[in-house]
Amino acid sequence: MKASLIEVGRQTAHSLSIKEIKENHFNTPFHFHDLCELNFVVDSYGKRFVGDSISNFSSGDLVLMSPNLPHIWYNDPVILEDKSSVTAKAIVVYFPADFLHRLTNEDRLISKIKSLIERARQGMRFFGKTQKIVSEQLKAIVGKNGLNRIIAFFEIINVLIDSKEYELLATVGYNHSLNKKDTERMNKVYQYLMQNFTEHIALSEIATVANLTPPAFCNFFKKRTQKSFFGFLNELRIGHACKLLHDEELTIADVCYKSGYQNFTNFNKFFKQKTNKTPTEYRKELFQRTFQPG
């Protein structure tokens, strides 16, 4: 998917910058920039795209990204439809990749910092104790200024560089071109899919959104996302189905149709391809973990 370059401010080019977001919904387009970004979702939920990774996100989501990694946090339609509530809150920290090791000559520490930045080229989602500690530190850092803010940031990085509680998001082979020529077209496609993926989407329909013929659209989409259109759509739908399976009031059939599938057989097939489990097995394991004693 083509992303646009976002300028996050000259003042951040060689320094630390912190932004607190309180909006009706997250409204930044799919983009990239030349700074590292630590993104903490205080309150919201939806779909997160980092490189070629598609995942659900919810309150507490904590992700570190290196420069020029395309990303977006896109709210689910139910949030977009509610215009009256502040339901998207986040704390975002921007810093240059060399900001930390410019301040030390300790080889061991520099090596650790470089290793963290290198892993973050794929995007790192932190969880467990790391997520809990850093989320509280980020909430506190908003109220700090000057040297106190920088010290608090160093404390956060000190937790992240030694943490083993993370998953890498984008695939190792993900390759992003910085060509911005088709940004507007891809943003239209992206927004249309996010708003309509739970409904039937014909190839001719999405090709029209992109103002291309179906064959041209398939080629265009594959080159920019490194995924086929229908592979991308199935991944988006199955991720949504995994989220819906948490709701005990929904039957498996309800989840199937609410995720955009009209055929129960296809739903089961694609779900197992993506998760290596049937929807029933996935839900059973989910509830076993939820009610495990201790």
C-alpha positions as a Markdown table, in Angstrom:
| # | Residue | x | y | z |
|---|---|---|---|---|
| 1 | Met | 0.0 | 0.0 | 0.0 |
| 2 | Lys | 1.4 | 3.4 | -1.0 |
| 3 | Ala | 2.0 | 5.8 | 1.9 |
| 4 | Ser | 2.7 | 9.5 | 2.0 |
| 5 | Leu | 5.6 | 11.2 | 3.6 |
| 6 | Ile | 4.5 | 13.2 | 6.7 |
| 7 | Glu | 6.5 | 16.1 | 8.0 |
| 8 | Val | 6.3 | 15.9 | 11.8 |
| 9 | Gly | 8.1 | 19.2 | 12.4 |
| 10 | Arg | 11.5 | 20.6 | 12.0 |
| 11 | Gln | 11.9 | 20.9 | 15.8 |
| 12 | Thr | 12.0 | 17.1 | 16.0 |
| 13 | Ala | 14.8 | 16.5 | 13.5 |
| 14 | His | 17.5 | 16.4 | 16.2 |
| 15 | Ser | 15.4 | 16.1 | 19.3 |
| 16 | Leu | 12.6 | 14.5 | 21.2 |
| 17 | Ser | 9.0 | 15.3 | 20.5 |
| 18 | Ile | 5.8 | 14.1 | 22.3 |
| 19 | Lys | 2.3 | 14.4 | 21.0 |
| 20 | Glu | -0.9 | 13.7 | 23.0 |
| 21 | Ile | -3.9 | 12.8 | 20.8 |
| 22 | Lys | -7.5 | 13.3 | 22.0 |
| 23 | Glu | -9.8 | 13.0 | 19.0 |
| 24 | Asn | -13.1 | 11.6 | 17.9 |
| 25 | His | -11.1 | 9.1 | 15.8 |
| 26 | Phe | -7.5 | 8.7 | 14.5 |
| 27 | Asn | -7.3 | 10.7 | 11.3 |
| 28 | Thr | -3.7 | 10.6 | 10.1 |
| 29 | Pro | -3.5 | 8.9 | 6.6 |
| 30 | Phe | -1.3 | 5.9 | 5.9 |
| 31 | His | 2.1 | 7.5 | 6.0 |
| 32 | Phe | 5.8 | 7.3 | 6.9 |
| 33 | His | 8.4 | 9.8 | 8.2 |
| 34 | Asp | 12.1 | 10.1 | 8.9 |
| 35 | Leu | 11.9 | 9.6 | 12.7 |
| 36 | Cys | 11.5 | 6.7 | 15.1 |
| 37 | Glu | 8.0 | 6.6 | 16.6 |
| 38 | Leu | 6.8 | 5.0 | 19.8 |
| 39 | Asn | 3.0 | 4.8 | 19.6 |
| 40 | Phe | 0.8 | 4.1 | 22.7 |
| 41 | Val | -3.0 | 3.8 | 22.3 |
| 42 | Val | -4.4 | 5.0 | 25.6 |
| 43 | Asp | -8.0 | 4.4 | 24.6 |
| 44 | Ser | -9.4 | 3.2 | 21.2 |
| 45 | Tyr | -9.7 | 0.2 | 19.0 |
| 46 | Gly | -9.6 | -0.8 | 15.3 |
| 47 | Lys | -7.2 | -2.1 | 12.7 |
| 48 | Arg | -3.4 | -1.4 | 12.7 |
| 49 | Phe | -1.3 | -1.5 | 9.5 |
| 50 | Val | 2.5 | -1.5 | 9.9 |
| 51 | Gly | 4.4 | -2.2 | 6.7 |
| 52 | Asp | 2.6 | -5.3 | 5.4 |
| 53 | Ser | 1.2 | -6.3 | 8.8 |
| 54 | Ile | -2.6 | -6.2 | 9.4 |
| 55 | Ser | -3.7 | -6.6 | 13.0 |
| 56 | Asn | -6.4 | -5.5 | 15.4 |
| 57 | Phe | -5.5 | -3.0 | 18.1 |
| 58 | Ser | -7.2 | -1.9 | 21.3 |
| 59 | Ser | -6.4 | 0.2 | 24.3 |
| 60 | Gly | -2.9 | -0.4 | 25.6 |
| 61 | Asp | -1.4 | -1.1 | 22.1 |
| 62 | Leu | 2.3 | -0.2 | 22.3 |
| 63 | Val | 4.4 | -0.2 | 19.1 |
| 64 | Leu | 7.9 | 1.1 | 18.3 |
| 65 | Met | 8.8 | 1.8 | 14.6 |
| 66 | Ser | 12.0 | 2.9 | 12.9 |
| 67 | Pro | 12.1 | 5.7 | 10.3 |
| 68 | Asn | 10.3 | 5.3 | 6.9 |
| 69 | Leu | 8.1 | 2.4 | 8.0 |
| 70 | Pro | 4.6 | 3.1 | 6.6 |
| 71 | His | 1.8 | 2.8 | 9.2 |
| 72 | Ile | -1.7 | 3.8 | 10.2 |
| 73 | Trp | -4.1 | 3.1 | 13.1 |
| 74 | Tyr | -7.6 | 3.1 | 11.7 |
| 75 | Asn | -10.7 | 3.0 | 13.9 |
| 76 | Asp | -13.5 | 0.5 | 13.3 |
| 77 | Pro | -16.6 | 1.8 | 11.6 |
| 78 | Val | -18.6 | 2.0 | 14.9 |
| 79 | Ile | -16.2 | 4.7 | 16.2 |
| 80 | Leu | -16.2 | 6.6 | 12.9 |
| 81 | Glu | -20.0 | 6.7 | 13.0 |
| 82 | Asp | -20.0 | 8.3 | 16.5 |
| 83 | Lys | -19.2 | 11.9 | 16.0 |
| 84 | Ser | -19.9 | 13.1 | 19.5 |
| 85 | Ser | -17.4 | 11.2 | 21.6 |
| 86 | Val | -13.6 | 11.5 | 22.2 |
| 87 | Thr | -12.9 | 7.8 | 21.6 |
| 88 | Ala | -9.3 | 8.0 | 20.2 |
| 89 | Lys | -6.6 | 8.8 | 22.7 |
| 90 | Ala | -2.9 | 8.2 | 22.2 |
| 91 | Ile | 0.6 | 9.3 | 23.2 |
| 92 | Val | 3.1 | 9.4 | 20.4 |
| 93 | Val | 6.9 | 9.9 | 20.9 |
| 94 | Tyr | 9.1 | 10.9 | 17.9 |
| 95 | Phe | 12.9 | 10.8 | 18.0 |
| 96 | Pro | 15.7 | 10.5 | 15.4 |
| 97 | Ala | 17.3 | 7.1 | 15.1 |
| 98 | Asp | 20.7 | 8.4 | 16.3 |
| 99 | Phe | 19.3 | 10.5 | 19.2 |
| 100 | Leu | 20.3 | 8.0 | 21.9 |
| 101 | His | 23.7 | 6.8 | 20.8 |
| 102 | Arg | 24.8 | 10.4 | 20.1 |
| 103 | Leu | 24.7 | 10.9 | 23.9 |
| 104 | Thr | 27.0 | 8.1 | 24.9 |
| 105 | Asn | 30.3 | 6.5 | 23.8 |
| 106 | Glu | 29.7 | 3.2 | 25.7 |
| 107 | Asp | 30.1 | 0.5 | 23.1 |
| 108 | Arg | 27.8 | -2.0 | 24.8 |
| 109 | Leu | 25.0 | 0.5 | 25.2 |
| 110 | Ile | 25.3 | 1.7 | 21.6 |
| 111 | Ser | 25.2 | -1.9 | 20.4 |
| 112 | Lys | 21.9 | -2.5 | 22.3 |
| 113 | Ile | 20.4 | 0.7 | 21.0 |
| 114 | Lys | 21.3 | 0.0 | 17.4 |
| 115 | Ser | 19.9 | -3.5 | 17.8 |
| 116 | Leu | 16.6 | -2.1 | 19.1 |
| 117 | Ile | 16.3 | 0.3 | 16.1 |
| 118 | Glu | 17.2 | -2.4 | 13.7 |
| 119 | Arg | 14.4 | -4.7 | 15.0 |
| 120 | Ala | 12.0 | -1.7 | 14.9 |
| 121 | Arg | 12.4 | -1.6 | 11.1 |
| 122 | Gln | 9.7 | -4.2 | 11.1 |
| 123 | Gly | 7.7 | -2.6 | 13.9 |
| 124 | Met | 7.7 | -4.1 | 17.4 |
| 125 | Arg | 4.6 | -4.6 | 19.4 |
| 126 | Phe | 5.4 | -4.9 | 23.2 |
| 127 | Phe | 3.3 | -6.8 | 25.6 |
| 128 | Gly | 3.3 | -8.3 | 29.1 |
| 129 | Lys | 5.2 | -6.6 | 31.9 |
| 130 | Thr | 7.1 | -4.3 | 29.4 |
| 131 | Gln | 3.8 | -2.9 | 28.1 |
| 132 | Lys | 2.5 | -2.3 | 31.6 |
| 133 | Ile | 5.6 | -0.5 | 32.8 |
| 134 | Val | 6.1 | 1.6 | 29.7 |
| 135 | Ser | 2.5 | 2.6 | 29.4 |
| 136 | Glu | 2.6 | 4.1 | 32.9 |
| 137 | Gln | 5.9 | 5.9 | 32.1 |
| 138 | Leu | 4.4 | 7.4 | 28.9 |
| 139 | Lys | 1.3 | 8.6 | 30.8 |
| 140 | Ala | 3.7 | 10.3 | 33.2 |
| 141 | Ile | 6.0 | 11.8 | 30.6 |
| 142 | Val | 3.3 | 14.0 | 29.1 |
| 143 | Gly | 3.3 | 16.2 | 32.2 |
| 144 | Lys | 7.1 | 16.6 | 32.3 |
| 145 | Asn | 9.3 | 19.2 | 30.6 |
| 146 | Gly | 12.9 | 19.9 | 29.8 |
| 147 | Leu | 15.5 | 17.6 | 31.3 |
| 148 | Asn | 12.9 | 15.7 | 33.3 |
| 149 | Arg | 11.2 | 14.7 | 30.1 |
| 150 | Ile | 14.4 | 13.5 | 28.5 |
| 151 | Ile | 15.4 | 11.5 | 31.6 |
| 152 | Ala | 11.9 | 9.9 | 31.6 |
| 153 | Phe | 12.4 | 9.0 | 28.0 |
| 154 | Phe | 15.7 | 7.4 | 28.7 |
| 155 | Glu | 14.0 | 5.3 | 31.4 |
| 156 | Ile | 11.5 | 4.1 | 28.8 |
| 157 | Ile | 14.2 | 3.1 | 26.3 |
| 158 | Asn | 16.1 | 1.4 | 29.1 |
| 159 | Val | 13.1 | -0.9 | 29.6 |
| 160 | Leu | 12.6 | -1.5 | 25.8 |
| 161 | Ile | 16.3 | -2.4 | 24.9 |
| 162 | Asp | 16.4 | -5.4 | 27.2 |
| 163 | Ser | 12.8 | -6.6 | 26.8 |
| 164 | Lys | 12.0 | -10.0 | 25.3 |
| 165 | Glu | 8.3 | -9.3 | 25.4 |
| 166 | Tyr | 7.6 | -8.2 | 21.8 |
| 167 | Glu | 6.6 | -9.5 | 18.4 |
| 168 | Leu | 7.8 | -8.2 | 15.1 |
| 169 | Leu | 5.0 | -6.9 | 12.8 |
| 170 | Ala | 6.1 | -6.5 | 9.2 |
| 171 | Thr | 7.7 | -9.4 | 7.4 |
| 172 | Val | 11.5 | -9.6 | 7.0 |
| 173 | Gly | 11.2 | -9.2 | 3.2 |
| 174 | Tyr | 8.9 | -6.2 | 3.4 |
| 175 | Asn | 10.3 | -3.5 | 1.0 |
| 176 | His | 8.7 | -0.1 | 0.9 |
| 177 | Ser | 9.3 | 2.3 | -2.0 |
| 178 | Leu | 9.3 | 6.0 | -1.1 |
| 179 | Asn | 7.6 | 7.0 | -4.4 |
| 180 | Lys | 4.6 | 9.2 | -3.5 |
| 181 | Lys | 3.0 | 9.3 | -7.0 |
| 182 | Asp | 0.0 | 7.1 | -6.2 |
| 183 | Thr | -0.6 | 8.2 | -2.6 |
| 184 | Glu | -4.1 | 9.6 | -3.2 |
| 185 | Arg | -5.3 | 6.6 | -5.1 |
| 186 | Met | -4.1 | 4.1 | -2.5 |
| 187 | Asn | -5.6 | 6.2 | 0.3 |
| 188 | Lys | -9.0 | 6.0 | -1.4 |
| 189 | Val | -8.7 | 2.2 | -1.8 |
| 190 | Tyr | -7.6 | 1.8 | 1.8 |
| 191 | Gln | -10.4 | 3.9 | 3.2 |
| 192 | Tyr | -13.0 | 2.1 | 1.1 |
| 193 | Leu | -11.8 | -1.3 | 2.3 |
| 194 | Met | -11.8 | -0.3 | 5.9 |
| 195 | Gln | -15.3 | 1.0 | 5.7 |
| 196 | Asn | -16.7 | -1.9 | 3.6 |
| 197 | Phe | -14.7 | -5.0 | 4.3 |
| 198 | Thr | -17.6 | -6.6 | 6.2 |
| 199 | Glu | -19.7 | -6.4 | 3.0 |
| 200 | His | -19.3 | -8.1 | -0.4 |
| 201 | Ile | -16.7 | -6.3 | -2.5 |
| 202 | Ala | -16.4 | -7.2 | -6.2 |
| 203 | Leu | -13.1 | -6.7 | -7.9 |
| 204 | Ser | -14.8 | -4.4 | -10.5 |
| 205 | Glu | -16.1 | -2.3 | -7.5 |
| 206 | Ile | -12.8 | -1.7 | -5.9 |
| 207 | Ala | -11.1 | -1.2 | -9.2 |
| 208 | Thr | -13.6 | 1.6 | -9.9 |
| 209 | Val | -12.6 | 3.3 | -6.6 |
| 210 | Ala | -9.0 | 3.3 | -7.9 |
| 211 | Asn | -10.1 | 4.5 | -11.4 |
| 212 | Leu | -8.4 | 1.4 | -13.0 |
| 213 | Thr | -9.5 | -1.6 | -14.9 |
| 214 | Pro | -9.7 | -4.8 | -12.8 |
| 215 | Pro | -6.5 | -6.3 | -14.3 |
| 216 | Ala | -4.6 | -3.0 | -13.9 |
| 217 | Phe | -5.8 | -2.7 | -10.3 |
| 218 | Cys | -4.7 | -6.2 | -9.4 |
| 219 | Asn | -1.2 | -5.4 | -10.7 |
| 220 | Phe | -1.2 | -2.0 | -9.1 |
| 221 | Phe | -2.3 | -3.3 | -5.7 |
| 222 | Lys | 0.1 | -6.3 | -5.6 |
| 223 | Lys | 3.1 | -4.1 | -6.4 |
| 224 | Arg | 2.4 | -1.7 | -3.6 |
| 225 | Thr | 1.2 | -4.0 | -0.9 |
| 226 | Gln | 3.2 | -7.2 | -1.8 |
| 227 | Lys | -0.1 | -9.0 | -1.4 |
| 228 | Ser | -2.9 | -9.9 | -3.8 |
| 229 | Phe | -6.1 | -7.9 | -3.3 |
| 230 | Phe | -8.2 | -10.9 | -2.2 |
| 231 | Gly | -5.4 | -12.2 | 0.0 |
| 232 | Phe | -5.2 | -8.8 | 1.7 |
| 233 | Leu | -9.0 | -8.7 | 2.0 |
| 234 | Asn | -9.1 | -12.2 | 3.6 |
| 235 | Glu | -6.4 | -11.3 | 6.0 |
| 236 | Leu | -8.4 | -8.2 | 7.1 |
| 237 | Arg | -11.6 | -10.1 | 7.5 |
| 238 | Ile | -10.0 | -13.0 | 9.4 |
| 239 | Gly | -8.4 | -10.6 | 11.8 |
| 240 | His | -11.8 | -9.0 | 12.4 |
| 241 | Ala | -13.3 | -12.5 | 12.9 |
| 242 | Cys | -10.7 | -13.3 | 15.6 |
| 243 | Lys | -11.8 | -10.2 | 17.4 |
| 244 | Leu | -15.5 | -11.0 | 17.1 |
| 245 | Leu | -14.9 | -14.6 | 18.5 |
| 246 | His | -14.2 | -13.0 | 21.9 |
| 247 | Asp | -18.0 | -12.2 | 22.1 |
| 248 | Glu | -19.7 | -15.2 | 23.5 |
| 249 | Glu | -23.1 | -14.0 | 22.4 |
| 250 | Leu | -22.1 | -14.4 | 18.8 |
| 251 | Thr | -22.4 | -17.8 | 17.1 |
| 252 | Ile | -19.7 | -18.9 | 14.7 |
| 253 | Ala | -22.2 | -18.3 | 11.9 |
| 254 | Asp | -22.7 | -14.7 | 13.2 |
| 255 | Val | -18.9 | -14.1 | 13.2 |
| 256 | Cys | -18.7 | -15.5 | 9.6 |
| 257 | Tyr | -21.3 | -13.1 | 8.2 |
| 258 | Lys | -20.3 | -10.1 | 10.3 |
| 259 | Ser | -16.7 | -10.5 | 8.9 |
| 260 | Gly | -17.8 | -10.2 | 5.3 |
| 261 | Tyr | -18.2 | -13.9 | 4.3 |
| 262 | Gln | -21.3 | -15.1 | 2.6 |
| 263 | Asn | -20.1 | -18.7 | 2.5 |
| 264 | Phe | -19.5 | -20.6 | 5.7 |
| 265 | Thr | -17.2 | -23.1 | 4.0 |
| 266 | Asn | -15.0 | -20.3 | 2.6 |
| 267 | Phe | -14.9 | -18.7 | 6.0 |
| 268 | Asn | -13.6 | -21.9 | 7.7 |
| 269 | Lys | -11.1 | -22.5 | 4.9 |
| 270 | Phe | -9.6 | -19.0 | 5.1 |
| 271 | Phe | -9.7 | -18.9 | 8.9 |
| 272 | Lys | -7.7 | -22.2 | 9.1 |
| 273 | Gln | -5.2 | -21.0 | 6.5 |
| 274 | Lys | -4.6 | -17.9 | 8.5 |
| 275 | Thr | -4.6 | -19.2 | 12.1 |
| 276 | Asn | -4.0 | -23.0 | 11.7 |
| 277 | Lys | -7.2 | -23.5 | 13.6 |
| 278 | Thr | -10.9 | -23.7 | 12.9 |
| 279 | Pro | -13.0 | -20.9 | 14.3 |
| 280 | Thr | -14.4 | -23.4 | 16.9 |
| 281 | Glu | -10.9 | -24.5 | 18.0 |
| 282 | Tyr | -9.8 | -20.8 | 18.1 |
| 283 | Arg | -12.7 | -19.8 | 20.4 |
| 284 | Lys | -12.2 | -22.9 | 22.6 |
| 285 | Glu | -8.5 | -22.1 | 23.2 |
| 286 | Leu | -9.4 | -18.4 | 23.7 |
| 287 | Phe | -11.8 | -19.2 | 26.5 |
| 288 | Gln | -9.5 | -21.8 | 28.1 |
| 289 | Arg | -6.8 | -19.1 | 28.4 |
| 290 | Thr | -9.3 | -16.6 | 29.7 |
| 291 | Phe | -10.6 | -18.8 | 32.5 |
| 292 | Gln | -7.3 | -20.5 | 33.4 |
| 293 | Pro | -6.9 | -20.3 | 37.2 |
| 294 | Gly | -4.0 | -18.2 | 38.7 |
